[in-house]
Amino acid sequence: MRPLQLEMQAFGPYADLQVLDMTRLGTSGIYLISGPTGAGKTTIFDAIVFALYGTPSGEAREPSMLRSQYADPKLDTYVRLVFAYHEKEYEIIRYPEYMRAAKRRHQTDESDGESVRMTRQPARAEMKRHDTGEIISTGPREVTASVIKLTGLRKD
């Protein structure tokens, strides 16, 4: 399995959309991800593992902790991974469960005007063939099962 593109929005320390074009790394060899402490290296691994299996790479974080605390409340939190496996390309988009601003606001009192009401955004996921658009599976558990069936690999 070779990652081709990783897209993260409102994920981990990244408040906005971040796109990593991994095709620029070439097709052979081992790649090094380096940088100072706190630069977001682990977030890249968290995003890849989250896209594939619905959980972060480490045991210290839960999926509900993946939303960026710096993100605009109107932005969706998601990870999109495009990868190649046995000369076919696949795409997974996965959203963690998180609290987001409700689409409808309510009036509180005249002193503070409107307040932001929060609502739970349920987890969702979809896996498809990137090159054909054929949907393979939808739903968090179903996508994880499809990844395991395709690759034969579990998170652990």
Secondary structure, DSSP 8 states (H G I E B T S, - for coil): -EEEEEEEEEETTEEEEEEEEGGGG-SSS------STTSSHHHHHHHHHHHHHSS-SSSS--GGG-B-TTS-TTS--EEEEEEEETTEEEEEEEE--EEEE-SS-EEEETTTEEE--EEEE--EEEEEETTT--EEEESHHHHHHHHHHHH-----
